[in-house]
Amino acid sequence: MSQQNKPIAIDDLRSALELLKTIPQQYHETNVEIDPNADLAGVYKQIGAGGTVQRPTRLGPAMMFNNIKGYPGAKVLVGLLADRERVAAMLGAPSVELGKYMGQAVKNCIAPIVVANAGAPCQEVVYKASDKDFDLRKILPAPTNTPEDAGPYFCEGLVLGSDPETGHSDVTIHRLCVQGKDSISIYFAPGRHIDAFREKAEKAGKPLPVTINMSLDPAIMIGSCFEAPTTPFGFDELSIAGGLRKKPVELVKALTVNQHSIAKAEIVIEGEILPNVRVVEDQNTNTGHAMPEFPGYNGPANQSLPLIRVTAITTRKNPIMQTLIGPGEEHTNLAGIPTEASIYNAVEAALPGLLKNVYAHTAGGGKFMSILQIQKTKPTDQGRERQAALVAFAAYYELKQVILVDEDVDIFDSNDVFWAMTTRYQGDISTIFIPGVRCHPLDPSQDPSFDPKILGKGISTKTIFDCTVPWNLKAKFKRAQFKEVDATPYLPEWFK
């Protein structure tokens, strides 16, 4: 094989971008000046965000903005994972099989390794907070998504922390708002492992050392978004990225805190989560809002968040800042593909052969709604489809709604799913309600203010929509079968 045709091996953001440049309509660069304060997000909202963003929006290429107002030489990448086909290309798997592919990686994890600091790409340039003129607001172009945001946010910062008692490490993406020249607030949804580490350190009166790793190999970003019970307390999600790439993620020692950095990150922020320190999220703007969250709403600013004191920033030469549009399709893929993997593995283990595929629908941001494609092959499979839904709820506790469809329904085509709901579903007998179950606090309908019967924020009625045909009626619900004809000669460009 010639060097020119040699496949691109992806092990960091830059190699992923090199691959995308070879695929038509998946990557675009612009040198037109852009303001990171609301303008950048406003542009990409129209070009490629998709998802639950208010219309008009569409699904477009990943975009590199090369001319950031106020930051000479800085570059910001947005939308890298916003297209399922793009994700599939970078992971080397068919787009409709991504959940199963990720599920296999969970079963074949490879633990990260620590390598020598010498030559580590993420530490080519170093800014220490002890320097007189240090100001992270002037070094990194953290975008503000809307004019109502609490402040600039690092939207794809992978926080790496360790249990102060056991030493086990965890990585998770969290809401990170820049609060000052060396301070960042951090929001933890309930049950996050690093928050448990923080609580342990705080009880001991000690800070929790962390690194915020940005602009990474997509396998690391997606692998980090698995949650319990797939990744129980003490599980290092970086090992999933190792399973995806079939080689370990490389770590190096941070320079100013007792923690590790991801060696090939474009940007790393080193710091400590301070014990017994809390800040108001919008203390600098008083907007009352945080930022656009994945359900499509501007969440309220939190009145009491832990604070990270930044000790250093390390970067590659000419680093790329990666960000996302909160409610867009990129969040769906980051959260949804691991959700699909968790559900598929759990249902296959409990009910072998029943589940063909899973899609964590973008309407739920990859978290709240999943469509399960069921194949009933014998009379005793009747009723097992609903058992599969119950297993799905157990596999991913933030899941709110499950739609069950037959094997002839395209789960990635909402029109086809709604067709099944229209012609194979009766509301009074095909709907199962499970009230009073813990879900996710960012769904604004899951709140006592929505209905007094809701017992607390984040408690929901989980719902199963069984749109599958009863086994004894399958012959009567056969779809019209068209002749298989090769249509390529009639419109060649459509099939490229």
Phi, psi and omega in degrees: 000132180289158178299325182296326183262003182293131180301145179279120178275121184265124174219007175199182182295320186294321177291328175296319179293324177299321176296314183299327180296342179270355183249121182303138171066021178251352184209140180214139175246146175225141177257005177289133182300139180224140177272126179290347180276089174077329184291317182300312178295323180296325177289310185290334175305323181276335189264324189204004188290314182061210175063218184268013176297141179301135180290150007277136171213170179206178178253110185233196184286162165294142183236134173253120176263114187265358185225087185265120183301126178088357182225079182303129178085350181281153177227141178234129178254135179224145173083017184304319185253020186280350181239128183298323177295323179294316177300315181300317180298319183284338177263347179075042181217154175297142185299325182279355181248012186299320180299315179295321180298315177295323178299322177293323179297323178298326181278349184229051183293150173232120185293149177292161178234155177261129179243169181295147180292330183303122179083005180296123182303323186289351182240027178292327178234135185232130172239120181257140182295341178286345177293143187301321186259018182294129175204106184299335180293337179263344182270317186243130181277068178296124183283154167252122189286318180225162177298344181264002181299152177296335180169189175291142181235144164269106190271344178229048176268118181270109184276128178247120178223167183228147176295120183293346180264318185256339183086354178297140182254158179214151174232138180207148173273129180230165179281115187238112182251128179290123183251340181191188185294336179219032183218142182220129174276154181227131178256131176247123168291155182303138174090003181287139188293320181294330175295324176295321176298316180299318180297320178298314180296319182295320178298330178273001180074024184240152174285159176254114179289134181219160166236146176251110187257128187231149175065080191235172168306129181305331178297325178291316182297312182290318179299331182286347187268006172291152179227170177298146007273356179300318178241089183291171179305128182098353179275131179265108184296341177298338179289338176290318175300322175300319178294323179293317183269352181061031172199153187288148170290136181266133177243154172228159177291134173295159186272333187235355177224161181277074182204173178250154173244155175281119195302326185255020173294150174286322185219137173228131171254122177263144180182188180225136171279116188284141178284140173059029175240129179227147178227157172281130188299322182256035184298336181266346185235333182055037180280339185085352182245157174266271179203168177295124180259170188300333177289352176105004181246155170279109182291156178291147176295136180281140184272353182204096182239145173300156184239134174263125172268117183283133179251338180192158168234129175238144183216167165284167172292135182052060187290156176254124173271123179257137178218177177217164173267115191316308183274004190280183183295336180296319177296321178305315182288320179299313182274323191285321182294316171299325176300314178302316181297316181297316181293314182300312181299318183292315182290320179297323178292323183276323186224073188304133173084352183279320186265124178272319183196166180224142172229122174274099193295143181296336178299334177258015179064022182081358184240318193270336186225131175230143177250124182252125179266114188252141174237104177276125183244353181206161184304325183285355174285342177298125183097336179288336178298326179284328172298322178299320178297320179295321177296321179299317178297323179289328182285334183215100193290339180280354179295133183251321184226138174238129174250123180260128178227165179278173185291344180270006181256131178280108185290343180269001180245105184299327177300318180292321179295315179292331173299316178296321180293332180279321188253352182230026188216136173235120189307321187281336181244349185252008181242131179240126179254138176233092187279160170071035183247140180296134179227251186222134185288347182276355172278112186293345178279347181266066187206143179303336178291337177283322177200125182302339180289343177286125192278348180181160180298129180091001176263136191222164165266113178278144189228136174250126174253104183271098181256029177264151178283134174304143185308316186287354180246006187303324182295334181275351184244029179282129181289154178301130184259113179270157178292137178279114182229140175285111183267357185307313183299338186275336177206072190304319185295336180291334187256009179289000000 
